[in-house]
Amino acid sequence: MIVTTLRSDDVLAHARFLTDVLGLVPGHLSEGHAELFWGDGAVLLGPRRPDDPWDTGRAVTYLVLEDPDAHHDRVAAAGGEVVMGLTDQSYGSREFAVVDGEGNRWSFGTYRPVPPGR
C-alpha cells in the first residue's frame, strides 16, 4: 500500500473536493487532519505551516480505475477542472487529469504498475 500525504491551505475544503468531485472515500475528517481512501491506498491531508519540513509544494497523484470514461464524466459533472482530457496513451492506458483547488494534479487511468517478479 502507498499512502500520499499532502498539505492544504484548507483541509476540510480540500477533503470535500477530493471526496465530492474526485470520488475518494472519506475517513477521519477535521480541520487539522483528514484521511481519505482509494481502494487499498490512502491520502492524508494536513494543514500548511511555514515551518513544516514536509510541505514540499504541489504533487501529482495517479489513481488506477477500470472505467476512466465514466469517472471522467462524473468528475466533469461535479465541477472538476479537467486539465488533460481522456487520452489513449502509447503504453496502453486510458487516462485523464484534474487539478484541485490546492494546485495538485490528479491523474486517473487504467495503467497498473506491476512489481518485479509478479
Disulfide bonds with the S-S distance in Angstrom:
none
